[in-house]
Amino acid sequence: MSTLTYAAADTATMFKRKLLHIWRYPGMTLLLVGMPVIFLLLFVFVFGGTLGAGLGDGGGRAEYVNYVVPGILMMAIAASAQGVAVSSAMDMTEGIIARFRTMAIFKPSVLASHAFGGVAQTYVITAVVTAVAFGIGFRPKAGLLEWLGLVGMVGMVGFAMTWLCIALGLVAKSVETASNTPMPLTFLPFLGSGFVPTDSLPTVLRWFAEYQPFTPIMETIRGLLFGTPIGNAAWLSVGWCVLITLVGFFWSRALYKRDSTR
């Protein structure tokens, strides 16, 4: 068996383990999908009328649901990655990593399985959120190519967020810490263009909103769904995702090599 085949086989086995873990603990997935759904319903039905009117051109609740969905999807991706931080912390604190180290397996397969499993979970959670959005009036204008672009964007962002949260899970001293550390990521859409246009924010907050990584990603998703101008947001999104992925990957690898036991 070649090295590549050996690595692929071990990664596939670890990926299957990750999927079984997700399947056997559905409460975590339900919790992760519940938060963005609750925020979607809250903002559309409680605040949507007022916030939609602020969009101009006679906007109301129907227009606001279309506006807010990219922000909710971004929140769902971050929430899914938060679950990966918890599972990676559990692996480190429950001793299974120490057991894997004694076995003749391709060592990076453990981290890779968390990354691929996290992306799979991201797709499930964003699909559920999108389905709920359709149920309450979300009506995008995207064609097949735009939908494929959206699927690619969700995967790319999910991959980046997952690697970052793997590192946050490995560096955490407990599962409880790992569940809390990535939480600010789920609130970054509020400090961007996720829920209101950035030009409606105070000056300092607007500056942060325009330059933080989630804003170009949400604008790209909005452009794909509704044909609004994307400008350089797509390239900025790709750049942020590559940067976050590299930081998360090398940080995770360093932590994995360093912490043999907890």
C-alpha positions as CSV (number, residue, x, y, z in Angstrom):
1,M,0.0,0.0,0.0
2,S,1.4,3.4,-1.0
3,T,1.8,6.2,1.5
4,L,-1.0,8.2,-0.2
5,T,-3.4,5.2,-0.1
6,Y,-2.5,4.5,3.5
7,A,-3.2,8.2,4.4
8,A,-6.5,8.2,2.5
9,A,-7.7,4.9,4.1
10,D,-6.9,6.2,7.6
11,T,-8.5,9.6,7.0
12,A,-11.6,7.8,5.6
13,T,-11.8,5.7,8.7
14,M,-11.5,8.7,11.0
15,F,-14.0,10.6,9.0
16,K,-16.5,7.7,9.4
17,R,-15.8,7.8,13.2
18,K,-16.6,11.6,13.2
19,L,-19.9,11.0,11.3
20,L,-20.9,8.2,13.7
21,H,-20.2,10.6,16.6
22,I,-22.4,13.2,15.0
23,W,-25.1,10.7,14.4
24,R,-25.0,9.2,17.9
25,Y,-25.2,12.7,19.6
26,P,-28.0,14.4,17.6
27,G,-28.5,16.8,20.5
28,M,-25.4,18.8,19.6
29,T,-26.5,19.1,16.0
30,L,-30.0,20.2,17.1
31,L,-28.5,22.8,19.4
32,L,-26.2,24.1,16.7
33,V,-29.0,24.4,14.1
34,G,-31.5,25.7,16.7
35,M,-29.7,28.9,17.4
36,P,-29.6,30.4,13.8
37,V,-33.2,29.3,13.2
38,I,-34.3,31.1,16.4
39,F,-32.4,34.2,15.4
40,L,-33.9,34.0,11.9
41,L,-37.5,33.8,13.3
42,L,-36.8,36.4,15.9
43,F,-35.4,39.0,13.5
44,V,-37.9,38.4,10.7
45,F,-41.1,38.3,12.8
46,V,-40.2,40.6,15.7
47,F,-37.9,43.1,14.2
48,G,-38.4,42.5,10.5
49,G,-41.1,45.1,9.9
50,T,-39.1,48.0,11.4
51,L,-35.7,46.9,10.1
52,G,-37.1,46.2,6.7
53,A,-38.5,49.7,6.4
54,G,-35.0,51.0,7.0
55,L,-33.8,49.2,3.9
56,G,-35.6,51.9,1.8
57,D,-37.7,51.6,-1.4
58,G,-40.7,50.6,0.7
59,G,-39.0,47.6,2.3
60,G,-40.8,45.6,4.9
61,R,-40.7,42.2,6.5
62,A,-40.8,40.4,3.2
63,E,-37.7,42.3,2.0
64,Y,-35.9,41.9,5.3
65,V,-36.1,38.1,5.2
66,N,-34.2,38.2,1.9
67,Y,-31.7,40.7,3.4
68,V,-31.0,38.8,6.7
69,V,-30.6,35.3,5.4
70,P,-26.9,35.7,4.3
71,G,-26.1,36.9,7.9
72,I,-28.0,34.0,9.4
73,L,-26.2,31.5,7.1
74,M,-22.9,33.0,8.3
75,M,-24.1,32.6,11.9
76,A,-25.0,28.9,11.1
77,I,-21.5,28.2,9.7
78,A,-19.8,29.7,12.8
79,A,-22.2,27.7,15.1
80,S,-21.3,24.5,13.3
81,A,-17.6,25.2,13.7
82,Q,-18.2,25.8,17.4
83,G,-19.4,22.2,17.6
84,V,-16.1,21.0,16.1
85,A,-14.2,22.9,18.9
86,V,-16.2,20.9,21.4
87,S,-15.6,17.5,19.8
88,S,-11.9,18.2,19.3
89,A,-11.6,19.2,22.9
90,M,-13.4,16.0,24.0
91,D,-10.9,13.9,22.0
92,M,-8.0,15.6,23.8
93,T,-9.5,15.4,27.3
94,E,-10.9,11.9,27.1
95,G,-7.6,10.2,26.2
96,I,-8.6,8.9,22.8
97,I,-5.9,11.0,21.1
98,A,-3.3,9.4,23.4
99,R,-4.6,6.0,22.3
100,F,-4.4,7.0,18.6
101,R,-0.8,8.0,19.1
102,T,0.1,4.4,20.1
103,M,-1.4,3.0,16.9
104,A,0.1,2.7,13.5
105,I,-2.2,5.2,11.8
106,F,-1.6,8.3,9.6
107,K,-1.4,10.8,12.4
108,P,-2.9,13.9,10.6
109,S,-6.0,11.8,9.8
110,V,-7.4,12.6,13.2
111,L,-7.4,16.4,12.6
112,A,-8.5,16.0,9.0
113,S,-11.5,13.9,10.1
114,H,-12.6,16.8,12.3
115,A,-12.2,19.2,9.4
116,F,-14.1,17.1,6.8
117,G,-16.8,16.1,9.4
118,G,-17.2,19.8,10.4
119,V,-17.8,20.8,6.7
120,A,-20.3,18.0,6.3
121,Q,-22.2,19.2,9.4
122,T,-22.0,22.8,8.1
123,Y,-23.8,21.7,4.9
124,V,-26.5,19.9,6.9
125,I,-27.1,22.9,9.3
126,T,-27.1,25.5,6.5
127,A,-29.5,23.4,4.4
128,V,-31.9,23.2,7.4
129,V,-31.7,27.0,7.9
130,T,-32.2,27.7,4.2
131,A,-35.3,25.4,4.2
132,V,-36.8,27.3,7.2
133,A,-36.0,30.6,5.4
134,F,-37.9,29.4,2.3
135,G,-40.8,28.5,4.6
136,I,-41.1,32.0,5.9
137,G,-40.8,33.8,2.6
138,F,-37.2,33.8,1.5
139,R,-37.3,34.2,-2.3
140,P,-33.8,34.4,-3.9
141,K,-33.3,35.1,-7.6
142,A,-30.3,32.8,-8.0
143,G,-29.9,30.4,-11.0
144,L,-28.1,27.1,-11.0
145,L,-24.6,28.6,-11.4
146,E,-25.2,31.0,-8.5
147,W,-26.5,28.2,-6.3
148,L,-23.4,26.2,-7.1
149,G,-21.3,29.2,-6.2
150,L,-23.1,29.5,-2.9
151,V,-22.5,25.8,-2.2
152,G,-18.8,26.4,-2.9
153,M,-18.7,29.5,-0.7
154,V,-20.4,27.7,2.2
155,G,-17.9,24.9,1.9
156,M,-14.9,27.2,1.8
157,V,-16.0,29.3,4.7
158,G,-17.0,26.2,6.7
159,F,-13.6,24.7,6.1
160,A,-11.8,27.8,7.3
161,M,-14.0,28.2,10.4
162,T,-13.6,24.5,11.2
163,W,-9.8,24.6,11.1
164,L,-9.8,27.7,13.3
165,C,-12.2,26.0,15.8
166,I,-10.2,22.7,15.8
167,A,-7.3,24.8,17.1
168,L,-9.5,26.5,19.6
169,G,-10.7,23.1,20.8
170,L,-7.1,21.8,21.1
171,V,-5.9,24.8,23.0
172,A,-8.8,24.7,25.5
173,K,-8.2,23.3,28.9
174,S,-11.7,21.8,29.1
175,V,-14.7,21.0,27.0
176,E,-16.6,23.9,28.7
177,T,-13.9,26.4,27.6
178,A,-13.9,25.0,24.1
179,S,-17.7,25.5,23.8
180,N,-17.4,29.2,24.9
181,T,-14.2,30.3,23.1
182,P,-15.5,30.3,19.5
183,M,-18.8,32.0,20.5
184,P,-17.7,35.5,19.4
185,L,-17.6,34.1,15.9
186,T,-21.4,33.6,15.9
187,F,-21.9,37.2,16.8
188,L,-19.6,38.7,14.2
189,P,-22.5,38.9,11.6
190,F,-24.1,41.5,13.9
191,L,-21.0,43.6,13.7
192,G,-21.0,43.5,9.9
193,S,-23.6,43.7,7.1
194,G,-25.5,40.6,8.3
195,F,-28.5,42.3,9.9
196,V,-28.4,46.0,8.9
197,P,-26.4,47.8,6.1
198,T,-23.0,49.0,7.4
199,D,-23.7,52.6,6.3
200,S,-26.4,52.8,9.1
201,L,-23.8,52.1,11.8
202,P,-21.8,54.6,13.9
203,T,-18.5,55.6,12.4
204,V,-16.2,53.4,14.5
205,L,-18.4,50.4,14.3
206,R,-18.9,51.0,10.5
207,W,-15.2,51.0,10.0
208,F,-14.9,47.7,11.9
209,A,-17.9,46.2,10.0
210,E,-16.4,47.1,6.6
211,Y,-13.0,45.6,7.3
212,Q,-13.9,42.4,9.3
213,P,-13.8,39.1,7.4
214,F,-17.5,38.2,7.6
215,T,-18.8,41.3,5.8
216,P,-17.3,40.5,2.3
217,I,-18.4,36.9,2.7
218,M,-22.0,37.9,3.5
219,E,-22.0,40.4,0.6
220,T,-20.8,37.7,-1.8
221,I,-23.5,35.4,-0.6
222,R,-26.1,38.2,-1.0
223,G,-24.8,39.0,-4.5
224,L,-25.0,35.3,-5.5
225,L,-28.6,35.0,-4.2
226,F,-30.0,38.3,-5.4
227,G,-27.6,39.6,-8.1
228,T,-26.6,42.6,-6.0
229,P,-23.1,44.1,-6.8
230,I,-20.3,42.0,-5.4
231,G,-17.3,44.1,-6.4
232,N,-14.1,42.9,-4.8
233,A,-16.0,41.1,-2.0
234,A,-15.6,37.7,-3.6
235,W,-11.8,38.0,-3.8
236,L,-11.6,39.4,-0.3
237,S,-13.7,36.4,0.9
238,V,-11.4,33.9,-0.8
239,G,-8.4,35.7,0.7
240,W,-9.8,35.7,4.2
241,C,-10.8,32.0,4.0
242,V,-7.3,31.0,2.8
243,L,-5.7,33.0,5.6
244,I,-8.0,31.7,8.3
245,T,-7.5,28.1,7.0
246,L,-3.7,28.4,7.0
247,V,-3.7,29.9,10.5
248,G,-6.1,27.3,11.8
249,F,-4.3,24.4,10.1
250,F,-0.7,25.3,11.3
251,W,-2.0,26.2,14.8
252,S,-3.9,22.9,15.1
253,R,-0.9,20.9,13.9
254,A,1.4,22.6,16.3
255,L,-1.0,22.0,19.2
256,Y,-1.5,18.4,18.2
257,K,2.2,17.7,18.1
258,R,2.8,19.5,21.4
259,D,0.0,18.1,23.6
260,S,0.5,14.4,23.7
261,T,-1.6,14.0,26.8
262,R,-3.9,16.1,29.0
